[in-house]
Amino acid sequence: MKLQIKSKLFGNTMSDGSFIFLPIPAHYSKWELIPKKLDAINHPVWTGKRPKEQTEIAMFVDRFKKSR
């Protein structure tokens, strides 16, 4: 008896522009692998609308760089 394992190639684009490809078994559904959609155009990283804590950290880093 011959066992056939089917797999699909699953790819992601990372934030730095690189790609990651993973072979996954065919029995996984796309919803199990990607639980939510990411709106790349309106993402907080690109729009500058980050949570307050991240903004405070970025301001601290900017002040630290300017003081050096």
MOPAC internal coordinates of N, CA, C and O (Angstrom, degrees):
PM7 1SCF
backbone

  N    0.0000 0     0.00 0     0.00 0    0    0    0
  C    1.4479 1     0.00 0     0.00 0    1    0    0
  C    1.5270 1   109.25 1     0.00 0    2    1    0
  O    1.2310 1   121.15 1   -49.30 1    3    2    1
  N    1.2919 1   115.41 1   130.70 1    3    2    1
  C    1.4573 1   121.30 1  -177.84 1    5    3    2
  C    1.5315 1   109.15 1  -101.92 1    6    5    3
  O    1.2310 1   120.85 1   -50.13 1    7    6    5
  N    1.3149 1   115.99 1   129.87 1    7    6    5
  C    1.4588 1   121.31 1   179.53 1    9    7    6
  C    1.5230 1   109.00 1   -99.85 1   10    9    7
  O    1.2310 1   120.86 1   -57.50 1   11   10    9
  N    1.2994 1   115.95 1   122.50 1   11   10    9
  C    1.4572 1   120.20 1   178.41 1   13   11   10
  C    1.5229 1   108.92 1  -105.72 1   14   13   11
  O    1.2310 1   120.96 1   -53.28 1   15   14   13
  N    1.2904 1   115.76 1   126.72 1   15   14   13
  C    1.4611 1   121.03 1   177.17 1   17   15   14
  C    1.5156 1   107.40 1  -111.09 1   18   17   15
  O    1.2310 1   121.21 1   -63.16 1   19   18   17
  N    1.2940 1   115.29 1   116.84 1   19   18   17
  C    1.4554 1   119.61 1   177.98 1   21   19   18
  C    1.5218 1   108.47 1   -91.88 1   22   21   19
  O    1.2310 1   121.05 1   -36.52 1   23   22   21
  N    1.2906 1   115.60 1   143.48 1   23   22   21
  C    1.4610 1   119.73 1   176.52 1   25   23   22
  C    1.5185 1   109.06 1  -141.64 1   26   25   23
  O    1.2310 1   121.62 1   -21.04 1   27   26   25
  N    1.3096 1   114.50 1   158.96 1   27   26   25
  C    1.4591 1   121.36 1   178.16 1   29   27   26
  C    1.5184 1   108.46 1  -120.12 1   30   29   27
  O    1.2310 1   120.90 1   -20.71 1   31   30   29
  N    1.3067 1   115.89 1   159.29 1   31   30   29
  C    1.4531 1   121.17 1   177.39 1   33   31   30
  C    1.5177 1   108.04 1   -98.37 1   34   33   31
  O    1.2310 1   120.79 1   -59.04 1   35   34   33
  N    1.3109 1   116.09 1   120.96 1   35   34   33
  C    1.4549 1   122.56 1  -177.63 1   37   35   34
  C    1.5210 1   108.22 1  -109.83 1   38   37   35
  O    1.2310 1   119.96 1   -52.76 1   39   38   37
  N    1.3309 1   117.69 1   127.24 1   39   38   37
  C    1.4537 1   120.68 1  -176.87 1   41   39   38
  C    1.5074 1   112.92 1  -123.85 1   42   41   39
  O    1.2310 1   120.92 1   -32.61 1   43   42   41
  N    1.3260 1   115.84 1   147.39 1   43   42   41
  C    1.4632 1   123.17 1   176.07 1   45   43   42
  C    1.5167 1   109.52 1  -130.84 1   46   45   43
  O    1.2310 1   120.78 1   -33.88 1   47   46   45
  N    1.3111 1   116.12 1   146.12 1   47   46   45
  C    1.4532 1   121.68 1   172.02 1   49   47   46
  C    1.5161 1   107.52 1  -100.72 1   50   49   47
  O    1.2310 1   120.26 1   -55.58 1   51   50   49
  N    1.3121 1   117.10 1   124.42 1   51   50   49
  C    1.4589 1   121.36 1  -177.84 1   53   51   50
  C    1.5251 1   110.05 1   -86.32 1   54   53   51
  O    1.2310 1   120.95 1   -11.55 1   55   54   53
  N    1.3400 1   115.79 1   168.45 1   55   54   53
  C    1.4597 1   120.59 1  -175.66 1   57   55   54
  C    1.5250 1   112.82 1   -65.15 1   58   57   55
  O    1.2310 1   119.63 1   154.87 1   59   58   57
  N    1.3336 1   118.32 1   -25.13 1   59   58   57
  C    1.4642 1   120.42 1   179.36 1   61   59   58
  C    1.5204 1   112.57 1   -88.30 1   62   61   59
  O    1.2310 1   120.28 1  -175.10 1   63   62   61
  N    1.3421 1   117.08 1     4.90 1   63   62   61
  C    1.4508 1   121.06 1   177.74 1   65   63   62
  C    1.5142 1   114.37 1    93.99 1   66   65   63
  O    1.2310 1   120.24 1   175.54 1   67   66   65
  N    1.3334 1   117.15 1    -4.46 1   67   66   65
  C    1.4602 1   119.67 1   178.71 1   69   67   66
  C    1.5301 1   110.27 1   -80.74 1   70   69   67
  O    1.2310 1   121.16 1   -13.47 1   71   70   69
  N    1.3080 1   115.38 1   166.53 1   71   70   69
  C    1.4581 1   121.64 1  -178.65 1   73   71   70
  C    1.5226 1   109.84 1  -118.67 1   74   73   71
  O    1.2310 1   120.85 1   -33.38 1   75   74   73
  N    1.3205 1   115.98 1   146.62 1   75   74   73
  C    1.4621 1   122.16 1   173.95 1   77   75   74
  C    1.5181 1   107.12 1  -127.31 1   78   77   75
  O    1.2310 1   120.55 1   -51.87 1   79   78   77
  N    1.3247 1   116.56 1   128.13 1   79   78   77
  C    1.4581 1   121.48 1   178.46 1   81   79   78
  C    1.5197 1   109.03 1  -120.51 1   82   81   79
  O    1.2310 1   120.64 1   -48.69 1   83   82   81
  N    1.3330 1   116.38 1   131.31 1   83   82   81
  C    1.4528 1   122.18 1   179.77 1   85   83   82
  C    1.5202 1   109.98 1  -127.17 1   86   85   83
  O    1.2310 1   119.92 1   -49.14 1   87   86   85
  N    1.3254 1   117.76 1   130.86 1   87   86   85
  C    1.4706 1   118.24 1   171.67 1   89   87   86
  C    1.5213 1   108.57 1   -78.18 1   90   89   87
  O    1.2310 1   119.80 1   -51.48 1   91   90   89
  N    1.3195 1   118.00 1   128.52 1   91   90   89
  C    1.4579 1   121.58 1  -178.89 1   93   91   90
  C    1.5222 1   109.67 1  -124.10 1   94   93   91
  O    1.2310 1   120.35 1   -32.04 1   95   94   93
  N    1.3170 1   116.94 1   147.96 1   95   94   93
  C    1.4687 1   119.32 1   175.88 1   97   95   94
  C    1.5199 1   110.48 1   -61.70 1   98   97   95
  O    1.2310 1   120.55 1   -31.69 1   99   98   97
  N    1.2985 1   116.55 1   148.31 1   99   98   97
  C    1.4607 1   121.56 1  -175.41 1  101   99   98
  C    1.5199 1   113.00 1   -68.89 1  102  101   99
  O    1.2310 1   119.68 1   162.05 1  103  102  101
  N    1.3487 1   118.22 1   -17.95 1  103  102  101
  C    1.4581 1   118.50 1  -176.57 1  105  103  102
  C    1.5301 1   113.13 1   -77.33 1  106  105  103
  O    1.2310 1   119.57 1   167.02 1  107  106  105
  N    1.3340 1   118.42 1   -12.98 1  107  106  105
  C    1.4622 1   120.12 1   175.01 1  109  107  106
  C    1.5176 1   109.28 1   -75.21 1  110  109  107
  O    1.2310 1   120.70 1   -41.95 1  111  110  109
  N    1.2912 1   116.26 1   138.05 1  111  110  109
  C    1.4584 1   118.90 1   176.53 1  113  111  110
  C    1.5209 1   109.33 1   -92.38 1  114  113  111
  O    1.2310 1   121.04 1   -20.06 1  115  114  113
  N    1.2963 1   115.62 1   159.94 1  115  114  113
  C    1.4571 1   120.63 1   179.98 1  117  115  114
  C    1.5254 1   110.83 1   -64.18 1  118  117  115
  O    1.2310 1   120.26 1   147.96 1  119  118  117
  N    1.3406 1   117.11 1   -32.04 1  119  118  117
  C    1.4687 1   120.49 1  -179.07 1  121  119  118
  C    1.5175 1   111.53 1   -69.01 1  122  121  119
  O    1.2310 1   119.51 1   151.41 1  123  122  121
  N    1.3203 1   118.55 1   -28.59 1  123  122  121
  C    1.4569 1   120.83 1   176.63 1  125  123  122
  C    1.5202 1   111.16 1   -72.20 1  126  125  123
  O    1.2310 1   120.30 1   148.14 1  127  126  125
  N    1.3104 1   117.03 1   -31.86 1  127  126  125
  C    1.4585 1   121.09 1  -177.08 1  129  127  126
  C    1.5183 1   112.51 1   -85.20 1  130  129  127
  O    1.2310 1   119.87 1   145.91 1  131  130  129
  N    1.3259 1   117.86 1   -34.09 1  131  130  129
  C    1.4617 1   121.96 1  -179.06 1  133  131  130
  C    1.5280 1   107.90 1  -123.45 1  134  133  131
  O    1.2310 1   119.83 1   -88.05 1  135  134  133
  N    1.3244 1   117.94 1    91.95 1  135  134  133
  C    1.4653 1   119.15 1  -176.06 1  137  135  134
  C    1.5248 1   114.39 1   -70.85 1  138  137  135
  O    1.2310 1   119.54 1   156.90 1  139  138  137
  N    1.3291 1   118.48 1   -23.10 1  139  138  137
  C    1.4605 1   120.12 1   178.74 1  141  139  138
  C    1.5229 1   109.81 1  -145.02 1  142  141  139
  O    1.2310 1   121.30 1   -23.88 1  143  142  141
  N    1.3064 1   115.11 1   156.12 1  143  142  141
  C    1.4630 1   119.85 1   177.91 1  145  143  142
  C    1.5264 1   109.21 1   -88.54 1  146  145  143
  O    1.2310 1   121.00 1   -31.01 1  147  146  145
  N    1.3043 1   115.69 1   148.99 1  147  146  145
  C    1.4513 1   122.23 1   179.53 1  149  147  146
  C    1.5157 1   108.46 1  -112.07 1  150  149  147
  O    1.2310 1   120.78 1   -57.84 1  151  150  149
  N    1.3113 1   116.11 1   122.16 1  151  150  149
  C    1.4546 1   121.23 1   178.38 1  153  151  150
  C    1.5270 1   107.66 1   -86.07 1  154  153  151
  O    1.2310 1   120.46 1   -83.32 1  155  154  153
  N    1.3177 1   116.72 1    96.68 1  155  154  153
  C    1.4635 1   121.13 1  -173.94 1  157  155  154
  C    1.5235 1   112.58 1   -67.02 1  158  157  155
  O    1.2310 1   119.69 1   149.86 1  159  158  157
  N    1.3184 1   118.20 1   -30.14 1  159  158  157
  C    1.4647 1   120.43 1  -177.48 1  161  159  158
  C    1.5266 1   111.08 1   -73.35 1  162  161  159
  O    1.2310 1   120.28 1   140.03 1  163  162  161
  N    1.3333 1   117.06 1   -39.97 1  163  162  161
  C    1.4594 1   120.80 1  -177.27 1  165  163  162
  C    1.5225 1   112.79 1  -104.04 1  166  165  163
  O    1.2310 1   119.95 1  -156.77 1  167  166  165
  N    1.3176 1   117.70 1    23.23 1  167  166  165
  C    1.4610 1   121.05 1  -179.42 1  169  167  166
  C    1.5333 1   109.69 1   -67.94 1  170  169  167
  O    1.2310 1   119.67 1   -38.44 1  171  170  169
  N    1.3450 1   118.24 1   141.56 1  171  170  169
  C    1.4704 1   121.09 1  -178.43 1  173  171  170
  C    1.5182 1   114.70 1   -56.31 1  174  173  171
  O    1.2310 1   119.88 1   150.98 1  175  174  173
  N    1.3244 1   117.84 1   -29.02 1  175  174  173
  C    1.4664 1   119.98 1   179.39 1  177  175  174
  C    1.5228 1   110.70 1   -64.17 1  178  177  175
  O    1.2310 1   120.08 1   140.71 1  179  178  177
  N    1.3340 1   117.46 1   -39.29 1  179  178  177
  C    1.4565 1   121.19 1  -177.19 1  181  179  178
  C    1.5222 1   112.17 1   -83.89 1  182  181  179
  O    1.2310 1   119.69 1   146.49 1  183  182  181
  N    1.3317 1   118.21 1   -33.51 1  183  182  181
  C    1.4622 1   120.99 1  -175.65 1  185  183  182
  C    1.5168 1   112.92 1   -85.93 1  186  185  183
  O    1.2310 1   119.94 1   163.42 1  187  186  185
  N    1.3432 1   117.72 1   -16.58 1  187  186  185
  C    1.4555 1   120.56 1  -177.87 1  189  187  186
  C    1.5160 1   112.83 1    82.69 1  190  189  187
  O    1.2310 1   119.60 1  -174.40 1  191  190  189
  N    1.3081 1   118.37 1     5.60 1  191  190  189
  C    1.4646 1   122.18 1   179.70 1  193  191  190
  C    1.5228 1   109.17 1   -96.85 1  194  193  191
  O    1.2310 1   121.05 1  -109.97 1  195  194  193
  N    1.2974 1   115.59 1    70.03 1  195  194  193
  C    1.4565 1   120.96 1  -179.17 1  197  195  194
  C    1.5262 1   109.86 1   -91.66 1  198  197  195
  O    1.2310 1   120.21 1   -13.53 1  199  198  197
  N    1.3326 1   117.21 1   166.47 1  199  198  197
  C    1.4621 1   119.27 1   172.68 1  201  199  198
  C    1.5207 1   110.84 1   -60.42 1  202  201  199
  O    1.2310 1   120.72 1   -25.10 1  203  202  201
  N    1.3200 1   116.22 1   154.90 1  203  202  201
  C    1.4602 1   121.55 1  -174.98 1  205  203  202
  C    1.5277 1   112.10 1   -56.79 1  206  205  203
  O    1.2310 1   120.18 1   140.97 1  207  206  205
  N    1.3339 1   117.27 1   -39.03 1  207  206  205
  C    1.4603 1   120.18 1  -178.19 1  209  207  206
  C    1.5279 1   111.29 1   -61.88 1  210  209  207
  O    1.2310 1   119.99 1   137.96 1  211  210  209
  N    1.3186 1   117.63 1   -42.04 1  211  210  209
  C    1.4605 1   120.54 1   179.60 1  213  211  210
  C    1.5213 1   110.69 1   -67.19 1  214  213  211
  O    1.2310 1   120.24 1   143.00 1  215  214  213
  N    1.3269 1   117.14 1   -37.00 1  215  214  213
  C    1.4579 1   120.44 1   179.01 1  217  215  214
  C    1.5214 1   110.39 1   -65.17 1  218  217  215
  O    1.2310 1   120.37 1   139.20 1  219  218  217
  N    1.3372 1   116.89 1   -40.80 1  219  218  217
  C    1.4629 1   120.25 1   178.80 1  221  219  218
  C    1.5210 1   111.10 1   -64.71 1  222  221  219
  O    1.2310 1   120.11 1   140.89 1  223  222  221
  N    1.3049 1   117.40 1   -39.11 1  223  222  221
  C    1.4672 1   120.47 1   178.05 1  225  223  222
  C    1.5226 1   110.15 1   -65.42 1  226  225  223
  O    1.2310 1   120.06 1   137.43 1  227  226  225
  N    1.3207 1   117.48 1   -42.57 1  227  226  225
  C    1.4643 1   120.81 1   178.78 1  229  227  226
  C    1.5262 1   110.84 1   -63.22 1  230  229  227
  O    1.2310 1   120.15 1   140.39 1  231  230  229
  N    1.3378 1   117.33 1   -39.61 1  231  230  229
  C    1.4698 1   120.45 1   178.45 1  233  231  230
  C    1.5249 1   110.25 1   -65.12 1  234  233  231
  O    1.2310 1   119.94 1   140.17 1  235  234  233
  N    1.3421 1   117.71 1   -39.83 1  235  234  233
  C    1.4569 1   120.99 1   178.47 1  237  235  234
  C    1.5280 1   110.62 1   -63.08 1  238  237  235
  O    1.2310 1   120.39 1   135.75 1  239  238  237
  N    1.3151 1   116.87 1   -44.25 1  239  238  237
  C    1.4656 1   120.62 1   179.67 1  241  239  238
  C    1.5246 1   110.32 1   -62.88 1  242  241  239
  O    1.2310 1   119.76 1   138.96 1  243  242  241
  N    1.3284 1   118.07 1   -41.04 1  243  242  241
  C    1.4685 1   120.95 1   177.60 1  245  243  242
  C    1.5234 1   111.23 1   -62.28 1  246  245  243
  O    1.2310 1   120.32 1   135.88 1  247  246  245
  N    1.3280 1   116.99 1   -44.12 1  247  246  245
  C    1.4715 1   119.95 1   178.83 1  249  247  246
  C    1.5179 1   110.59 1   -64.48 1  250  249  247
  O    1.2310 1   120.33 1   140.97 1  251  250  249
  N    1.3345 1   116.97 1   -39.03 1  251  250  249
  C    1.4566 1   120.98 1   179.41 1  253  251  250
  C    1.5285 1   110.76 1   -64.18 1  254  253  251
  O    1.2310 1   120.20 1   138.16 1  255  254  253
  N    1.3258 1   117.23 1   -41.84 1  255  254  253
  C    1.4688 1   120.95 1   179.15 1  257  255  254
  C    1.5257 1   111.22 1   -65.48 1  258  257  255
  O    1.2310 1   120.38 1   141.59 1  259  258  257
  N    1.3326 1   116.88 1   -38.41 1  259  258  257
  C    1.4658 1   120.28 1  -178.85 1  261  259  258
  C    1.5217 1   111.77 1   -70.34 1  262  261  259
  O    1.2310 1   120.05 1   149.53 1  263  262  261
  N    1.3459 1   117.51 1   -30.47 1  263  262  261
  C    1.4594 1   120.34 1  -177.49 1  265  263  262
  C    1.5223 1   112.40 1   -76.85 1  266  265  263
  O    1.2310 1   119.93 1   164.24 1  267  266  265
  N    1.3153 1   117.73 1   -15.76 1  267  266  265
  C    1.4723 1   120.61 1  -177.95 1  269  267  266
  C    1.4664 1   111.40 1   -84.17 1  270  269  267
  O    1.2310 1   120.10 1   180.00 1  271  270  269

